[in-house]
Structure formats: structure tokens, C-alpha cells
Amino acid sequence: MNLQKPKIPEKLMQSENINGTVTNLTSLGYDIENYHFKNGYMSEISYVSVEFNRCIIEKCSFKKCDVQNFVFDNVIFRDCDISNMDFSNAVFRNTEFINCNMTGIILSQAKLSDVSVLSCNMQYSNLSSADISRSRIEKSNLSNSYIWEAKLKDLEFQQCTLLSVEFTGTMLKGIDFTSCEMEGLLIRGPELKGAIVNEFQALSLSKLLGIIIKE
């Protein structure tokens, strides 16, 4: 599947003060556009909604920020610490997360389209009721995450670690898990209809469904 890549201009305004820049621009009613933030620290930010457009956010840390309902359009997060951030109801379009610490991130009811997650730690993340389409999660760890009643369409998992992930109420039809490490899923049963798994995974999943296989 070919995802839409973030459309980033060659020339961006450089800033190491993401906190100050966001505060100043939003106080004037502006969106955050055409910036390359690097080595910054964003904290104690709380706004009803802020939109980031055509930005690179690199080696930045986010702490104690209320970023619910934010919009990220054509944005690259690289080597960032956004662990435990609450992105509930946020919108991500044409966005990449590369080598980020996303432990405990909350994406409940968020909308993600053409999103790529590569080499990220997403353990204990919460994607409950998220709407995810045309996206790829690759070489990332989602162990002990909650993906309750999410809507997944054209989502790819490649070489991911999926240990004790709860997919309750999330239909997995057409999703290919064969390259992933997957054990201890929490499901009711119908969620697995149409999912694509290898023989070893099928044997493990059969135990969840109460199936006894005789040799």
C-alpha cells in the first residue's frame, strides 16, 4: 500500500523553542505552519484546538500538554518523546512517527489517515474508538495496548510486537499479522473473523477460542 507522504517544503523556519512559538502564534490566532522544531520542550500547553501544517518536529519532548482536538496535517515526528500524551479526538493526516517514544499515548476517538509509524514504542497505548485508515505500523511495540471498538480500514502491521493487546470489539478482517509477534490477545472471538495469520499464530489463537487441537 502506498501511503501519502507528508508534503514538507524544502525551506522551513527553524526553531528550538516550540513552547514559545506555539504560545505566541496561537495567541494571535495563527496555525503552526512551515516550521522545523528541533531539541525543544513543550509543556503546560492547553488550547481548545491547534493545527500544525507542514512541520517537522524533531527530538522534542511533550509533557503535561492538553492536545486533545489538535490537528496534524503533513507533519513528521522524529525521535520525539510524546509518551503519556492525550491526543483524544485529534486528527492526523499524512503524518509520520519515526523512532518516537509513544508509551502510554492516548489516541481515543482520534482519526488517522495516511499515517506511518516506524520503530516506535507504543506499549500501553490507548486507541479505543479510533478511526484508522490507509496507515502502516512497522517494527513497533504495541504490547499491552488497548484497541477497543476501533474502526480499522487498510491498516498494515509489519514486524510488530503485539503481546497482550486488547482488540475487544475491533473487527480485524483483512489485517495481515503474519510478520508480527502476537500472543495473549484479549478478544471475544468474532473480532478475528477474516484476519490473516500464520500457522503458529493460528494455534495460539485457537486456545483463546477454546478450541482443542489433537495431533
C-alpha positions as a Markdown table, in Angstrom:
| # | Residue | x | y | z |
|---|---|---|---|---|
| 1 | Met | 0.0 | 0.0 | 0.0 |
| 2 | Asn | 1.3 | 3.4 | -1.0 |
| 3 | Leu | 0.7 | 6.0 | 1.7 |
| 4 | Gln | 0.5 | 9.7 | 1.1 |
| 5 | Lys | 3.8 | 11.1 | 2.3 |
| 6 | Pro | 3.9 | 14.3 | 4.3 |
| 7 | Lys | 4.3 | 17.3 | 2.0 |
| 8 | Ile | 7.0 | 19.3 | 3.6 |
| 9 | Pro | 8.5 | 22.4 | 2.0 |
| 10 | Glu | 12.3 | 22.4 | 1.4 |
| 11 | Lys | 12.6 | 25.7 | 3.4 |
| 12 | Leu | 11.2 | 25.7 | 6.9 |
| 13 | Met | 11.5 | 28.2 | 9.7 |
| 14 | Gln | 13.9 | 26.8 | 12.3 |
| 15 | Ser | 13.0 | 26.9 | 16.0 |
| 16 | Glu | 14.3 | 25.3 | 19.2 |
| 17 | Asn | 11.6 | 27.0 | 21.2 |
| 18 | Ile | 8.5 | 25.0 | 20.3 |
| 19 | Asn | 6.7 | 26.1 | 23.5 |
| 20 | Gly | 7.2 | 29.8 | 22.9 |
| 21 | Thr | 6.5 | 29.6 | 19.2 |
| 22 | Val | 3.2 | 27.7 | 19.7 |
| 23 | Thr | 2.1 | 30.1 | 22.5 |
| 24 | Asn | 2.8 | 33.2 | 20.5 |
| 25 | Leu | 1.2 | 32.1 | 17.3 |
| 26 | Thr | -1.9 | 30.6 | 18.8 |
| 27 | Ser | -2.4 | 33.8 | 21.0 |
| 28 | Leu | -2.6 | 35.7 | 17.7 |
| 29 | Gly | -5.0 | 33.2 | 16.1 |
| 30 | Tyr | -2.5 | 31.6 | 13.7 |
| 31 | Asp | -1.9 | 28.0 | 12.9 |
| 32 | Ile | 1.6 | 26.5 | 13.2 |
| 33 | Glu | 2.8 | 26.2 | 9.6 |
| 34 | Asn | 6.1 | 25.6 | 7.8 |
| 35 | Tyr | 8.3 | 25.1 | 10.9 |
| 36 | His | 11.1 | 22.7 | 11.8 |
| 37 | Phe | 11.2 | 22.4 | 15.6 |
| 38 | Lys | 14.3 | 20.7 | 17.0 |
| 39 | Asn | 15.5 | 20.0 | 20.5 |
| 40 | Gly | 12.5 | 21.7 | 22.0 |
| 41 | Tyr | 10.4 | 21.1 | 25.1 |
| 42 | Met | 6.6 | 21.7 | 25.0 |
| 43 | Ser | 4.9 | 21.8 | 28.4 |
| 44 | Glu | 1.8 | 23.2 | 30.1 |
| 45 | Ile | 0.1 | 24.0 | 26.7 |
| 46 | Ser | -3.7 | 23.9 | 26.8 |
| 47 | Tyr | -5.8 | 25.2 | 23.9 |
| 48 | Val | -9.2 | 24.2 | 22.5 |
| 49 | Ser | -7.6 | 23.3 | 19.2 |
| 50 | Val | -4.3 | 24.0 | 17.4 |
| 51 | Glu | -3.4 | 23.0 | 13.8 |
| 52 | Phe | 0.1 | 22.0 | 12.7 |
| 53 | Asn | 0.6 | 22.1 | 9.0 |
| 54 | Arg | 3.7 | 21.1 | 7.0 |
| 55 | Cys | 6.0 | 20.8 | 10.0 |
| 56 | Ile | 8.9 | 18.7 | 11.2 |
| 57 | Ile | 9.0 | 18.1 | 15.0 |
| 58 | Glu | 12.4 | 16.5 | 15.8 |
| 59 | Lys | 14.0 | 15.5 | 19.2 |
| 60 | Cys | 11.2 | 17.3 | 21.1 |
| 61 | Ser | 9.5 | 16.4 | 24.3 |
| 62 | Phe | 5.9 | 17.0 | 25.2 |
| 63 | Lys | 4.9 | 17.0 | 28.9 |
| 64 | Lys | 1.6 | 17.9 | 30.6 |
| 65 | Cys | 0.0 | 19.3 | 27.5 |
| 66 | Asp | -3.6 | 19.2 | 26.7 |
| 67 | Val | -3.5 | 18.4 | 22.9 |
| 68 | Gln | -7.0 | 17.0 | 22.5 |
| 69 | Asn | -8.7 | 18.0 | 19.3 |
| 70 | Phe | -5.4 | 19.1 | 17.8 |
| 71 | Val | -4.9 | 18.7 | 14.0 |
| 72 | Phe | -1.6 | 17.5 | 12.5 |
| 73 | Asp | -1.6 | 17.7 | 8.7 |
| 74 | Asn | 1.6 | 16.8 | 6.8 |
| 75 | Val | 3.8 | 16.5 | 9.9 |
| 76 | Ile | 6.8 | 14.4 | 10.7 |
| 77 | Phe | 7.6 | 13.4 | 14.3 |
| 78 | Arg | 11.2 | 12.2 | 14.5 |
| 79 | Asp | 13.0 | 11.0 | 17.7 |
| 80 | Cys | 10.4 | 12.6 | 19.9 |
| 81 | Asp | 9.1 | 11.8 | 23.4 |
| 82 | Ile | 5.3 | 12.1 | 23.4 |
| 83 | Ser | 4.8 | 9.4 | 26.0 |
| 84 | Asn | 1.6 | 9.6 | 28.0 |
| 85 | Met | 0.2 | 12.4 | 25.9 |
| 86 | Asp | -3.6 | 12.6 | 25.5 |
| 87 | Phe | -4.4 | 13.1 | 21.8 |
| 88 | Ser | -8.1 | 12.2 | 22.2 |
| 89 | Asn | -10.2 | 13.3 | 19.3 |
| 90 | Ala | -7.1 | 14.6 | 17.5 |
| 91 | Val | -6.8 | 14.4 | 13.7 |
| 92 | Phe | -3.6 | 13.1 | 11.9 |
| 93 | Arg | -3.3 | 13.3 | 8.2 |
| 94 | Asn | -0.2 | 12.4 | 6.1 |
| 95 | Thr | 1.8 | 12.1 | 9.2 |
| 96 | Glu | 4.9 | 10.1 | 10.1 |
| 97 | Phe | 6.2 | 9.0 | 13.5 |
| 98 | Ile | 9.8 | 7.8 | 13.4 |
| 99 | Asn | 11.7 | 6.3 | 16.3 |
| 100 | Cys | 9.4 | 8.0 | 18.9 |
| 101 | Asn | 8.6 | 7.1 | 22.5 |
| 102 | Met | 4.8 | 6.8 | 22.4 |
| 103 | Thr | 4.5 | 4.8 | 25.6 |
| 104 | Gly | 1.0 | 5.3 | 27.1 |
| 105 | Ile | -0.1 | 7.6 | 24.4 |
| 106 | Ile | -3.9 | 8.2 | 24.2 |
| 107 | Leu | -5.5 | 8.2 | 20.8 |
| 108 | Ser | -9.0 | 7.6 | 21.9 |
| 109 | Gln | -11.5 | 8.6 | 19.2 |
| 110 | Ala | -8.7 | 10.1 | 17.1 |
| 111 | Lys | -8.8 | 10.0 | 13.3 |
| 112 | Leu | -5.7 | 8.8 | 11.5 |
| 113 | Ser | -5.3 | 8.6 | 7.7 |
| 114 | Asp | -2.2 | 8.0 | 5.7 |
| 115 | Val | -0.2 | 7.7 | 8.9 |
| 116 | Ser | 3.1 | 5.8 | 9.2 |
| 117 | Val | 4.6 | 4.6 | 12.5 |
| 118 | Leu | 8.1 | 3.3 | 12.2 |
| 119 | Ser | 10.3 | 1.9 | 15.0 |
| 120 | Cys | 8.3 | 3.4 | 17.8 |
| 121 | Asn | 7.5 | 2.2 | 21.4 |
| 122 | Met | 3.7 | 2.2 | 21.7 |
| 123 | Gln | 3.4 | 0.0 | 24.7 |
| 124 | Tyr | 0.3 | 0.6 | 26.9 |
| 125 | Ser | -1.2 | 2.9 | 24.3 |
| 126 | Asn | -4.9 | 3.5 | 24.1 |
| 127 | Leu | -6.5 | 3.6 | 20.7 |
| 128 | Ser | -10.1 | 3.0 | 21.8 |
| 129 | Ser | -12.7 | 4.0 | 19.3 |
| 130 | Ala | -10.0 | 5.4 | 17.0 |
| 131 | Asp | -10.8 | 5.6 | 13.3 |
| 132 | Ile | -7.7 | 4.5 | 11.4 |
| 133 | Ser | -7.5 | 4.2 | 7.6 |
| 134 | Arg | -4.7 | 3.8 | 5.0 |
| 135 | Ser | -2.0 | 3.5 | 7.6 |
| 136 | Arg | 1.0 | 1.4 | 8.5 |
| 137 | Ile | 2.6 | 0.5 | 11.8 |
| 138 | Glu | 6.1 | -1.1 | 11.3 |
| 139 | Lys | 8.7 | -2.5 | 13.6 |
| 140 | Ser | 6.9 | -1.1 | 16.6 |
| 141 | Asn | 5.9 | -2.5 | 20.0 |
| 142 | Leu | 2.2 | -2.2 | 20.9 |
| 143 | Ser | 2.3 | -4.7 | 23.8 |
| 144 | Asn | -0.4 | -4.2 | 26.5 |
| 145 | Ser | -2.2 | -1.7 | 24.4 |
| 146 | Tyr | -6.0 | -1.1 | 24.2 |
| 147 | Ile | -7.6 | -1.0 | 20.8 |
| 148 | Trp | -11.2 | -1.3 | 21.9 |
| 149 | Glu | -14.0 | -0.9 | 19.3 |
| 150 | Ala | -11.7 | 0.9 | 16.9 |
| 151 | Lys | -12.5 | 1.2 | 13.2 |
| 152 | Leu | -9.6 | -0.2 | 11.1 |
| 153 | Lys | -9.6 | 0.1 | 7.3 |
| 154 | Asp | -6.5 | -0.6 | 5.2 |
| 155 | Leu | -4.2 | -0.8 | 8.3 |
| 156 | Glu | -0.9 | -2.7 | 7.9 |
| 157 | Phe | 1.1 | -4.2 | 10.8 |
| 158 | Gln | 4.6 | -5.2 | 9.7 |
| 159 | Gln | 7.1 | -6.9 | 12.1 |
| 160 | Cys | 5.3 | -5.5 | 15.2 |
| 161 | Thr | 5.2 | -6.9 | 18.7 |
| 162 | Leu | 1.6 | -7.4 | 19.8 |
| 163 | Leu | 1.7 | -9.1 | 23.2 |
| 164 | Ser | -1.4 | -8.9 | 25.4 |
| 165 | Val | -3.1 | -6.4 | 23.1 |
| 166 | Glu | -6.9 | -6.0 | 23.7 |
| 167 | Phe | -8.8 | -5.9 | 20.4 |
| 168 | Thr | -12.3 | -6.3 | 22.0 |
| 169 | Gly | -14.9 | -5.1 | 19.7 |
| 170 | Thr | -12.5 | -4.2 | 16.9 |
| 171 | Met | -13.0 | -6.2 | 13.7 |
| 172 | Leu | -9.7 | -7.5 | 12.2 |
| 173 | Lys | -11.0 | -8.7 | 8.8 |
| 174 | Gly | -8.3 | -8.5 | 6.1 |
| 175 | Ile | -5.5 | -7.4 | 8.5 |
| 176 | Asp | -2.3 | -9.4 | 8.0 |
| 177 | Phe | -0.5 | -10.3 | 11.2 |
| 178 | Thr | 1.8 | -13.0 | 9.8 |
| 179 | Ser | 5.0 | -10.9 | 10.2 |
| 180 | Cys | 4.2 | -10.0 | 13.8 |
| 181 | Glu | 4.9 | -11.5 | 17.2 |
| 182 | Met | 1.4 | -12.0 | 18.6 |
| 183 | Glu | 0.4 | -13.7 | 21.8 |
| 184 | Gly | -2.1 | -13.3 | 24.6 |
| 185 | Leu | -4.6 | -11.2 | 22.7 |
| 186 | Leu | -7.7 | -10.2 | 24.6 |
| 187 | Ile | -10.8 | -10.7 | 22.3 |
| 188 | Arg | -14.3 | -12.0 | 22.4 |
| 189 | Gly | -13.9 | -14.1 | 19.3 |
| 190 | Pro | -15.8 | -12.5 | 16.4 |
| 191 | Glu | -13.0 | -9.9 | 16.0 |
| 192 | Leu | -10.7 | -12.5 | 14.4 |
| 193 | Lys | -13.1 | -13.3 | 11.5 |
| 194 | Gly | -11.2 | -12.7 | 8.3 |
| 195 | Ala | -7.8 | -11.9 | 10.0 |
| 196 | Ile | -4.7 | -13.2 | 8.3 |
| 197 | Val | -2.4 | -15.2 | 10.5 |
| 198 | Asn | 0.3 | -17.9 | 10.1 |
| 199 | Glu | 0.1 | -21.5 | 11.4 |
| 200 | Phe | 1.8 | -20.8 | 14.7 |
| 201 | Gln | -0.4 | -17.8 | 15.4 |
| 202 | Ala | -3.5 | -19.8 | 14.5 |
| 203 | Leu | -2.5 | -22.5 | 17.0 |
| 204 | Ser | -2.0 | -19.8 | 19.7 |
| 205 | Leu | -5.3 | -18.1 | 18.9 |
| 206 | Ser | -7.2 | -21.4 | 18.9 |
| 207 | Lys | -6.6 | -21.6 | 22.7 |
| 208 | Leu | -8.2 | -18.2 | 23.2 |
| 209 | Leu | -11.3 | -19.5 | 21.4 |
| 210 | Gly | -11.4 | -22.7 | 23.5 |
| 211 | Ile | -10.5 | -25.0 | 20.5 |
| 212 | Ile | -8.7 | -28.2 | 21.3 |
| 213 | Ile | -6.4 | -29.5 | 18.5 |
| 214 | Lys | -5.5 | -33.1 | 18.6 |
| 215 | Glu | -2.3 | -34.3 | 16.9 |
